[in-house]
Amino acid sequence: MRLASFNVNSIRRRAPHVARFLARHTPDVLVLQELKCRTEEFPAVELAASGYRHHVVGQPGGGNGVAILSRFLFEVVCENLEGEAEDDHARYVEIRAAGMHI
């Protein structure tokens, strides 16, 4: 499995860069940090055109935020670090895909 990580520092500004990265490097899973958007502001349509499924944990107010894009079907395991269930800073997401925890 090919994994990649991208600190986007605003997904709304970097969505074209992310789409090009996906097309050029074709990772199986791409994890994104520093989305700086609310969940509903994520450019889902643009990035879904790349053939990836996604899960977004955006932050109210538009700070932080993480997302996972995957070529595989996946199950979301959790969105908070253990012991930090009340943390609303949108800094963590864990999935199970192709038999792996990511």
Backbone as numpy.savetxt, mean C-alpha at the origin, in Angstrom:
# Nx Ny Nz CAx CAy CAz Cx Cy Cz
9.22 -14.90 -4.69 8.37 -13.73 -4.69 9.26 -12.49 -4.69
8.92 -11.55 -5.54 9.67 -10.28 -5.63 8.90 -9.20 -4.88
9.53 -8.66 -3.84 8.94 -7.60 -3.03 9.69 -6.30 -3.27
8.96 -5.20 -3.21 9.59 -3.88 -3.32 8.90 -2.95 -2.34
9.63 -1.94 -1.91 9.12 -0.93 -0.99 9.40 0.44 -1.58
8.46 1.37 -1.41 8.58 2.69 -2.02 8.02 3.71 -1.03
8.88 4.61 -0.56 8.44 5.72 0.29 8.03 6.84 -0.66
6.72 6.98 -0.88 6.23 7.85 -1.95 6.13 9.32 -1.59
6.03 9.65 -0.29 5.93 11.05 0.13 4.86 11.78 -0.68
3.66 11.22 -0.69 2.44 11.74 -1.35 2.11 10.92 -2.59
1.23 9.95 -2.39 0.84 9.07 -3.49 0.09 9.82 -4.58
-0.63 10.85 -4.22 -1.37 11.59 -5.25 -0.42 12.27 -6.22
0.72 12.71 -5.75 1.73 13.30 -6.63 2.56 12.25 -7.35
2.76 11.12 -6.71 3.67 10.11 -7.24 2.98 8.95 -7.96
1.67 8.96 -8.07 0.96 7.84 -8.71 1.52 7.51 -10.10
1.81 8.49 -10.96 2.39 8.14 -12.26 3.76 7.45 -12.12
4.55 7.88 -11.14 5.86 7.25 -10.90 5.67 5.81 -10.43
4.71 5.60 -9.53 4.44 4.25 -9.03 3.97 3.36 -10.17
3.08 3.86 -11.02 2.60 3.06 -12.16 3.76 2.68 -13.08
4.66 3.61 -13.34 5.83 3.30 -14.18 6.74 2.28 -13.50
6.93 2.43 -12.18 7.74 1.48 -11.42 7.15 0.07 -11.54
5.84 -0.04 -11.38 5.18 -1.34 -11.48 5.36 -1.94 -12.87
5.21 -1.13 -13.89 5.36 -1.62 -15.27 6.79 -2.04 -15.57
7.74 -1.28 -15.07 9.16 -1.54 -15.37 9.72 -2.72 -14.58
9.38 -2.79 -13.29 10.02 -3.77 -12.41 9.13 -4.97 -12.07
7.85 -4.88 -12.29 6.86 -5.95 -12.05 7.08 -6.73 -10.76
7.16 -6.05 -9.62 7.25 -6.80 -8.37 5.95 -7.56 -8.13
6.02 -8.64 -7.38 4.80 -9.36 -7.01 4.02 -8.57 -5.97
4.75 -7.92 -5.07 4.14 -7.12 -4.01 4.92 -5.82 -3.89
4.19 -4.72 -3.79 4.80 -3.41 -3.55 4.17 -2.83 -2.30
5.00 -2.45 -1.34 4.51 -1.78 -0.13 4.86 -0.30 -0.24
3.90 0.53 0.11 4.07 1.98 0.01 3.96 2.61 1.39
4.81 3.58 1.66 4.77 4.32 2.91 4.63 5.81 2.60
4.22 6.55 3.64 4.03 8.01 3.56 3.11 8.39 2.41
1.93 7.76 2.40 0.94 8.08 1.36 0.49 9.53 1.43
0.38 10.04 2.64 -0.10 11.40 2.87 -1.46 11.64 2.21
-2.37 10.68 2.45 -3.73 10.84 1.96 -4.67 10.02 2.84
-5.94 10.39 2.77 -6.97 9.58 3.40 -7.23 8.38 2.49
-7.79 7.33 3.05 -8.04 6.11 2.28 -8.81 6.40 1.00
-9.84 7.21 1.10 -10.68 7.50 -0.07 -9.99 8.37 -1.13
-8.84 8.95 -0.80 -8.10 9.77 -1.75 -7.04 8.98 -2.53
-6.85 7.73 -2.18 -5.85 6.89 -2.85 -6.23 6.73 -4.33
-5.28 6.88 -5.25 -5.58 6.78 -6.69 -5.78 5.33 -7.14
-6.82 4.70 -6.61 -7.06 3.28 -6.83 -7.27 2.93 -8.30
-8.03 3.73 -9.00 -8.34 3.42 -10.40 -7.07 3.44 -11.24
-6.26 4.46 -11.07 -5.03 4.58 -11.84 -4.09 3.41 -11.59
-3.94 3.02 -10.33 -3.00 1.94 -10.01 -3.59 0.56 -10.28
-4.91 0.41 -10.19 -5.54 -0.88 -10.51 -5.36 -1.21 -11.99
-5.23 -0.19 -12.82 -5.00 -0.41 -14.25 -3.69 -1.16 -14.49
-2.80 -1.14 -13.50 -1.53 -1.86 -13.60 -1.70 -3.35 -13.33
-2.91 -3.76 -12.92 -3.18 -5.17 -12.67 -2.94 -5.62 -11.24
-2.79 -4.69 -10.32 -2.52 -5.02 -8.93 -3.76 -4.80 -8.07
-3.96 -5.71 -7.13 -4.96 -5.51 -6.09 -4.30 -4.65 -5.02
-5.10 -3.97 -4.21 -4.48 -3.11 -3.21 -5.30 -3.07 -1.93
-4.62 -2.70 -0.87 -5.26 -2.39 0.41 -4.57 -1.14 0.95
-5.38 -0.18 1.37 -4.88 1.12 1.80 -5.27 1.37 3.24
-4.33 1.86 4.03 -4.61 2.34 5.38 -4.19 3.81 5.37
-5.14 4.65 4.99 -4.88 6.09 4.96 -5.13 6.69 6.33
-4.69 7.90 6.52 -4.85 8.56 7.81 -5.79 9.74 7.68
-6.78 9.83 8.57 -7.62 11.02 8.59 -6.73 12.26 8.73
-6.99 13.26 7.93 -6.15 14.44 7.96 -5.04 14.39 6.93
-4.79 13.21 6.35 -3.87 13.10 5.24 -2.40 12.92 5.56
-2.03 12.62 6.81 -0.62 12.36 7.12 -0.35 10.87 7.04
0.88 10.47 7.12 1.29 9.06 7.14 0.58 8.25 6.06
0.16 7.05 6.38 -0.54 6.18 5.46 0.37 5.16 4.82
-0.16 3.93 4.69 0.55 2.83 4.06 -0.41 2.09 3.13
0.16 1.37 2.17 -0.65 0.56 1.26 0.18 -0.63 0.80
-0.52 -1.66 0.40 0.11 -2.83 -0.21 -0.58 -3.08 -1.54
0.21 -3.27 -2.57 -0.28 -3.65 -3.89 0.27 -5.04 -4.19
-0.59 -5.92 -4.70 -0.17 -7.31 -4.91 -0.75 -7.87 -6.20
0.04 -8.69 -6.87 -0.45 -9.44 -8.03 -1.31 -10.62 -7.57
-1.12 -11.04 -6.33 -1.83 -12.20 -5.78 -3.08 -11.76 -5.04
-4.06 -12.66 -4.96 -5.15 -12.46 -4.01 -4.53 -12.46 -2.63
-5.06 -11.68 -1.72 -4.50 -11.65 -0.38 -5.58 -11.41 0.66
-5.21 -11.71 1.89 -6.08 -11.49 3.04 -5.38 -10.49 3.95
-6.11 -9.47 4.39 -5.56 -8.51 5.34 -5.54 -9.17 6.71
-4.37 -9.22 7.34 -4.22 -9.84 8.65 -4.49 -8.82 9.75
-3.87 -7.65 9.66 -4.12 -6.60 10.64 -3.61 -5.25 10.12
-4.08 -4.20 10.78 -3.70 -2.84 10.40 -3.03 -2.06 11.52
-2.69 -2.75 12.61 -2.02 -2.10 13.74 -0.94 -3.02 14.29
0.12 -2.43 14.79 1.13 -3.21 15.48 0.54 -3.80 16.75
1.00 -4.98 17.12 0.53 -5.61 18.34 0.73 -4.67 19.52
-0.31 -4.51 20.33 -0.24 -3.63 21.49 -0.51 -2.17 21.17
-0.77 -1.85 19.91 -1.00 -0.47 19.49 -2.36 -0.34 18.80
-3.35 -1.08 19.27 -4.66 -1.11 18.61 -5.31 0.27 18.52
-5.00 1.15 19.43 -5.61 2.49 19.43 -4.81 3.51 18.63
-3.70 3.11 18.04 -2.86 4.02 17.26 -3.57 4.34 15.95
-3.84 5.61 15.70 -4.55 6.00 14.47 -3.62 6.69 13.47
-2.33 6.38 13.54 -1.36 7.05 12.68 -1.13 6.34 11.34
-1.86 5.28 11.06 -1.81 4.61 9.75 -0.38 4.29 9.32
0.31 3.51 10.14 1.71 3.19 9.86 1.97 1.71 9.63
0.93 0.88 9.64 1.17 -0.56 9.57 0.02 -1.26 8.85
0.35 -2.22 8.02 -0.62 -3.14 7.44 0.11 -4.45 7.18
-0.57 -5.54 7.45 0.01 -6.88 7.25 -0.98 -7.72 6.45
-0.46 -8.41 5.44 -1.32 -9.28 4.63 -0.73 -10.68 4.58
-1.56 -11.62 4.14 -1.11 -12.98 3.83 -1.38 -13.18 2.34
-0.32 -13.44 1.59 -0.44 -13.64 0.14 0.51 -14.75 -0.28
0.03 -15.65 -1.11 0.86 -16.75 -1.62 1.58 -17.49 -0.51
0.89 -17.68 0.62 1.47 -18.42 1.74 2.46 -17.65 2.58
2.62 -16.37 2.33 3.58 -15.55 3.09 2.87 -14.44 3.84
3.43 -14.06 4.99 2.98 -12.87 5.72 3.86 -11.71 5.29
3.23 -10.63 4.89 3.97 -9.46 4.41 3.46 -8.24 5.16
